[in-house]
Every structure is written in C-alpha cells, then in structure tokens.
C-alpha cells in the first residue's frame, strides 16, 4: 500500500448537493448533477458498505461523492475502512468520507461520551490507513471542530446559518475544508416556502439537543426553537425565493468563510427535481449541459 499520508483531499468545488439516503437517490441523479457543474454530491445517512456511493462514482467521470454522514454508532469502522480501500482502488480520488456521532437521543448511555467515541473510531481508521485527508467530521461545537482540524481534512456542519461559518473558520484555521449544508426551496411565496421547509427543520432537529444547543449559540431564543420553529428561524435555515435569491443564500455561506456549500433541495411531491437543480446551477453560474 502506498504512503497514505500523501493522499490529497478531493476538490469538491464551491457548490454541491446534499441528498438524503432515505429518498433513494440514484446514480443517474449523480450524473445529472455532474453535467450541471456541481462539484460533489453528499449522501446523507450513508451505510459503511459505500455501495451506493461507489455506484454514483462509477456512473460519473469527475464528481466527488461524499458521505454526509456515516454514523459511528451504526457504521462499523473496519467495514468502512475496507469499503474505502475498495472504492479508492477502483476509482482513485473520487471519495470523501464524512463521519459523525449522529443523534445522542437514539444511542442511550453510549452517547454520553461522543468525543471519546469519535476519537476511538478515528484510531481504527488510522490503523487501517484511511487518510486524514479523505475524511471530514460532522461538527457543530468547538471541540468537534478542533478534532476536525487535527484529525481530518475539515468539517461538514449540518443545519447551520451562514453566520456559523465565521466562528467555525476561526477554529479550523485557513487551510481546512469547511463544507456546509443549506436547505433551499424554490418558492417565492413566503408562506408556501415555509410550509415546505419547516417540517424538514422541526422534526427531528428541534427535538435533538445538539442541534438546539448549536442554534441557541447562534442567537436563537427558546421561543424560536420551540416546535415547529419560529418564522425567523425557518427563514434563516431555509433559503427560499426566486432562483437568484436561493443562489444568494448559498453564496452567503462562502462569503462567511465556507469553502463549499451543499444545497439540500426541499421539494413538493410532483416537483421536477432535475429541473430544480438545473435552475439552481444556472443561477450559480455553473456551466450547464443538462
């Protein structure tokens, strides 16, 4: 095996797309996003076998496929390491492994020490030569951000506002990857947009203490954070409006210190998702072919 310390972090570009694994994303979607000019697709809730990740990579030419995230409580680190090496051998330079501790409410007593558990997980990946440069950590608080700086290529924060990036960048330093997620709704009517976006924030996230605590640190009151979330909170976490307004919200993350922002499209049943991604790509100035 080659010297894994020399492996470079894949170039995810400035813009990506975040998709939930529960919504059955396909390799064909990955191909469509690549033709639109997005640099990466982030697969939420990815299992450690990386089978769908590999299928997406195999169906594209240069798109980076990232996990956002593999949960350390449900994804065995030895299996993840084996999967990483399988994918890397077949498709060098196309995989970025996002890892996180998930939601403590679903893990019982073992979630009482998530920082120690993450360190133990990373120890296994180190032992099995998964390069630090090919992994990012889900991080909201300073402690996990520092771990992202010291033992990974950077951080992949989820459910944050653009203002979060300023403090995160201070902790990470200038040279580490900061790749954030941003919900977007292609609706100009505020009531309609909130009706679409609010459920994706309210449940489960307003019932999970790590997200609620982080939003509290960002200045939201207990009233803002009470289910189903205030209009102020939803407006700050869900970018909506016309195509230009959605693009401006994505770019706000970059202006505030992120290197990369992944758009999570919140769509209604019956919406043409491929067309929506095409509109977003065009508004961002990406070179579209689809």
HUVEN-V467407 format. One line per field, one symbol per residue. ss: DSSP state (2 for helix, 1 for strand, 0 for the rest). burial: b if it has 24 or more other ideal C-beta (glycine too) atoms within 12 Angstrom, else e. A space follows every 10 residues. Layout:
# HUVEN-V467407
ss->???
burial->???
This chain:
# HUVEN-V467407
ss->0002220000 0000111111 2220002222 2222220001 1111000000 2222222200 0001111001 1000002222 2222222222 0000111111 0002220222 2222222222 2222222000 0222111000 0222222222 2001100000 0002222222 2200001111 1111100002 2222222222 2200222022 2222222000 0222200000 2222222111 0022222222 2222200001 1111100000 0022222222 2222000000
burial->eeeeeebebb ebbbbbbbbb beeebebebb bbbbbbbbbb bbbbbbebbb ebbbbbbebb ebbbbbbbbb bbbbbebebb bebbbebbee bebbbbbbbb bbbbeeeeee beebbebbbe bbebbeebeb bbbbbbbbbb beebbbbbbe bbbbbbbbbb bbbbbebbbe bbeeebbbbb bbbbbbbeee eebbebbbeb bbeebbebeb bbebbeebeb eeebbeeebe eebbbbbbbb bebebbbebb bbbbebbbbb bbbbbbbeee eebbebbbbb bbbbebeeee
